[in-house]
Amino acid sequence: MRYIGFEREEEAESWARQRIQIKGMPGFFRAASAVDKNDEFVCVVVMTNFTSRNDDLSIAIDAKKMLPKGTIFMFNEIFGFVFDKLGADRVTGLVHGENEQAKKINEHFGFKLEGVMRKAFEGADMSIYGFLAEEYHSHPWRRALS
């Protein structure tokens, strides 16, 4: 896996939309990604709704291609960008209520379920996850591969 960051953003956004059912996108977003040896996407993280305190985040992963070291590397790249570079206090993960894999990924990264918005999606609920800067700074994965 090779981290390509913000290269190929439009293509990465399209790949992520197909995997995690993103239907609308605000005018300002960033899409950071990693590719395999064939330059095919393995992981795309779409960041939207930046404020000085919060960033909304959606994660699309091809679980068949993502290796544990790659997961840790992406964790550090993405959350380092959000918390260290942007100075956010928290990240919010908004997950389609029927997407069990996305819920597991958020929980695996250390996100906490904060609530459910009923019928926020057409025909489905939205699970709201939060991950705080202090949780990132004390996370065992933080810079684990350095």
SULZI-V484820 format. One record per residue. N is the residue number from 1. RES is the residue in one small letter. OMEGA is omega in whole degrees, 0 to 359 (* if undefined). D_CENTER is the distance of its C-alpha to the mean C-alpha in Angstrom with 1 decimal. Layout:
# SULZI-V484820
n->N res->RES omega->OMEGA d_center->D_CENTER
n->N res->RES omega->OMEGA d_center->D_CENTER
This chain:
# SULZI-V484820
n->1 res->m omega->180 d_center->16.7
n->2 res->r omega->178 d_center->16.7
n->3 res->y omega->179 d_center->14.0
n->4 res->i omega->175 d_center->14.9
n->5 res->g omega->187 d_center->12.7
n->6 res->f omega->174 d_center->13.5
n->7 res->e omega->175 d_center->16.2
n->8 res->r omega->185 d_center->16.6
n->9 res->e omega->182 d_center->14.2
n->10 res->e omega->178 d_center->16.1
n->11 res->e omega->179 d_center->16.2
n->12 res->a omega->178 d_center->12.5
n->13 res->e omega->180 d_center->12.0
n->14 res->s omega->179 d_center->14.7
n->15 res->w omega->180 d_center->13.4
n->16 res->a omega->180 d_center->10.1
n->17 res->r omega->181 d_center->12.5
n->18 res->q omega->185 d_center->14.7
n->19 res->r omega->186 d_center->12.4
n->20 res->i omega->172 d_center->10.7
n->21 res->q omega->175 d_center->13.7
n->22 res->i omega->182 d_center->12.7
n->23 res->k omega->179 d_center->16.2
n->24 res->g omega->181 d_center->16.3
n->25 res->m omega->177 d_center->14.7
n->26 res->p omega->181 d_center->15.9
n->27 res->g omega->182 d_center->18.0
n->28 res->f omega->176 d_center->15.8
n->29 res->f omega->171 d_center->12.3
n->30 res->r omega->178 d_center->10.8
n->31 res->a omega->178 d_center->9.2
n->32 res->a omega->186 d_center->9.0
n->33 res->s omega->174 d_center->9.8
n->34 res->a omega->181 d_center->12.1
n->35 res->v omega->176 d_center->15.2
n->36 res->d omega->183 d_center->17.9
n->37 res->k omega->177 d_center->21.5
n->38 res->n omega->182 d_center->22.2
n->39 res->d omega->174 d_center->19.6
n->40 res->e omega->183 d_center->17.8
n->41 res->f omega->175 d_center->14.0
n->42 res->v omega->182 d_center->12.5
n->43 res->c omega->174 d_center->8.8
n->44 res->v omega->176 d_center->7.2
n->45 res->v omega->180 d_center->4.1
n->46 res->v omega->181 d_center->6.0
n->47 res->m omega->183 d_center->7.1
n->48 res->t omega->173 d_center->10.2
n->49 res->n omega->179 d_center->13.1
n->50 res->f omega->167 d_center->13.6
n->51 res->t omega->179 d_center->16.4
n->52 res->s omega->182 d_center->18.0
n->53 res->r omega->191 d_center->16.7
n->54 res->n omega->174 d_center->13.3
n->55 res->d omega->175 d_center->10.2
n->56 res->d omega->187 d_center->8.4
n->57 res->l omega->173 d_center->4.7
n->58 res->s omega->184 d_center->4.1
n->59 res->i omega->174 d_center->3.3
n->60 res->a omega->182 d_center->6.9
n->61 res->i omega->168 d_center->9.0
n->62 res->d omega->188 d_center->12.8
n->63 res->a omega->180 d_center->13.8
n->64 res->k omega->184 d_center->17.3
n->65 res->k omega->186 d_center->16.4
n->66 res->m omega->179 d_center->13.9
n->67 res->l omega->182 d_center->16.1
n->68 res->p omega->179 d_center->15.7
n->69 res->k omega->177 d_center->16.4
n->70 res->g omega->178 d_center->13.7
n->71 res->t omega->180 d_center->11.1
n->72 res->i omega->179 d_center->12.6
n->73 res->f omega->179 d_center->12.9
n->74 res->m omega->177 d_center->9.2
n->75 res->f omega->183 d_center->8.7
n->76 res->n omega->180 d_center->11.6
n->77 res->e omega->184 d_center->10.9
n->78 res->i omega->184 d_center->7.7
n->79 res->f omega->172 d_center->9.0
n->80 res->g omega->178 d_center->12.4
n->81 res->f omega->185 d_center->11.8
n->82 res->v omega->186 d_center->10.7
n->83 res->f omega->184 d_center->13.3
n->84 res->d omega->183 d_center->15.9
n->85 res->k omega->181 d_center->16.2
n->86 res->l omega->179 d_center->15.3
n->87 res->g omega->179 d_center->16.8
n->88 res->a omega->176 d_center->14.6
n->89 res->d omega->184 d_center->15.7
n->90 res->r omega->171 d_center->12.7
n->91 res->v omega->177 d_center->9.1
n->92 res->t omega->176 d_center->9.3
n->93 res->g omega->179 d_center->7.3
n->94 res->l omega->190 d_center->9.6
n->95 res->v omega->174 d_center->10.3
n->96 res->h omega->186 d_center->13.4
n->97 res->g omega->181 d_center->16.0
n->98 res->e omega->183 d_center->17.1
n->99 res->n omega->183 d_center->14.0
n->100 res->e omega->179 d_center->14.8
n->101 res->q omega->179 d_center->12.7
n->102 res->a omega->177 d_center->9.4
n->103 res->k omega->180 d_center->11.3
n->104 res->k omega->179 d_center->12.2
n->105 res->i omega->179 d_center->8.9
n->106 res->n omega->180 d_center->8.0
n->107 res->e omega->178 d_center->11.6
n->108 res->h omega->178 d_center->11.7
n->109 res->f omega->179 d_center->9.4
n->110 res->g omega->176 d_center->11.8
n->111 res->f omega->177 d_center->10.6
n->112 res->k omega->176 d_center->13.8
n->113 res->l omega->183 d_center->14.8
n->114 res->e omega->180 d_center->16.5
n->115 res->g omega->179 d_center->17.9
n->116 res->v omega->173 d_center->18.3
n->117 res->m omega->182 d_center->19.2
n->118 res->r omega->177 d_center->21.9
n->119 res->k omega->177 d_center->22.1
n->120 res->a omega->173 d_center->19.3
n->121 res->f omega->176 d_center->18.7
n->122 res->e omega->178 d_center->21.8
n->123 res->g omega->181 d_center->23.2
n->124 res->a omega->176 d_center->20.3
n->125 res->d omega->174 d_center->18.9
n->126 res->m omega->174 d_center->15.5
n->127 res->s omega->182 d_center->14.1
n->128 res->i omega->180 d_center->13.0
n->129 res->y omega->177 d_center->11.2
n->130 res->g omega->177 d_center->11.6
n->131 res->f omega->186 d_center->11.0
n->132 res->l omega->180 d_center->13.8
n->133 res->a omega->181 d_center->14.7
n->134 res->e omega->175 d_center->17.6
n->135 res->e omega->176 d_center->15.6
n->136 res->y omega->185 d_center->13.6
n->137 res->h omega->178 d_center->17.1
n->138 res->s omega->183 d_center->18.7
n->139 res->h omega->181 d_center->16.1
n->140 res->p omega->180 d_center->18.0
n->141 res->w omega->186 d_center->15.4
n->142 res->r omega->179 d_center->15.6
n->143 res->r omega->182 d_center->17.5
n->144 res->a omega->183 d_center->18.7
n->145 res->l omega->183 d_center->19.4
n->146 res->s omega->* d_center->21.2
